[in-house]
C-alpha cells in the first residue's frame, strides 16, 4: 500500500465508527470471523480495543491483520483501522485497483 492510498483510507476512516470491540476475552475466533465478514462487506473496518483487554492495540492489530489477510491502515490510541479489497460482488471499492 502506498502512502497516498494509506492517506486516502485514513481520511475515509475518520468518519467511520468502530463496528467491533475487543475486550477482556481478547481476539477470539468469533471476533476474527466477524471482522472477515465486515471486511468483505465494506473493505474498511474500524476496531475499538477496550481498556480491560490484556493486550495493546498495536499487538492486536498485527494479530488481526495476519488472521484476516488484511492490512493495518493505522493504529491511533485504542482504535485500529484495517483494509482489505473485497471480492464480493456489488461492493464499492475504496481504492481503484
N, C-alpha and C positions, 0 to 999 in steps of 0.2 A: 504494500500500500504506500502510495506516495504521500508526501507531506500535504499537497493540495487536496488530495482525496480525504486524508485524515481531518484536515481543517473543515472541509465541507460537512463531513459526518459529525464533527464536534458542534458545528453551528446548528445542524438539524437536531442534535441531541439536547440542546439547551431547552427546547420546547417540549420534550418528551418526559412524561412522568415515569418513575420506576414501576415496572409491572411485576417484578419478582423480588421477594425479600428473603434473605438468608439469615437465619437466626442461630439459636444455640445448638441445633442439630447439625449445623454446617452444611456442606454440599452433599446432599443425598441423591440417590438415583432418580427419585421422583422429580426433584428440582432440575436435574440435568435434562430429563425428558421434557419438562415444561419449557425450559429455555430453548431446546431444539425446535419445539413446535412454534414458539414465538418467533424465532429467527426465520423459519420457513414462511411464516405469515407476514412478517413486516421487515425483515432484514436487519433492523436496528433495535436493540434491546437494552434497556437501562435496568440495572440491578441495584438494590439497596442492601448493604451489609449492615445488619443491626448491631448495636453496641454489645449485646450479650453473646455474640459469636466469638468463638475461641481463636479465630484466625483473622488476619488482617485482610483488607480489601485487595491489596496487590497480590497476595498469595492465593486468594480465592479467584481472582481474575485469571491468573495463569492456569489454575486447575480447570476452570470452566472453559477457557479457550481451548485447551488441549482436549477436553472431554467432548466438546461440541464441534470442533473443527472450525471455530470462528477466530476472528482477530480482535484484540483489545484495541478499542479506539482511544479510550482514556480511562484513567482511574483518578477521580477527583474526590478527595475526602473518603467518604464511605460509599460512594456511588461508582459503579462500573458500567461502562458502555461497551457493548460488543456489536460486531458487524459480521455478517456472512451473506454472500449472494444466495438468493433463494432460487431453487429450481422449480418451484411451484408455479403453475400457470395462473395468470391474472394478477400477479404481484408486480406493483410498480417498482422498478429498480431504482435505487437511490443513486448509484454510480453507474453510468453507462459503460458497458463492457465492450 
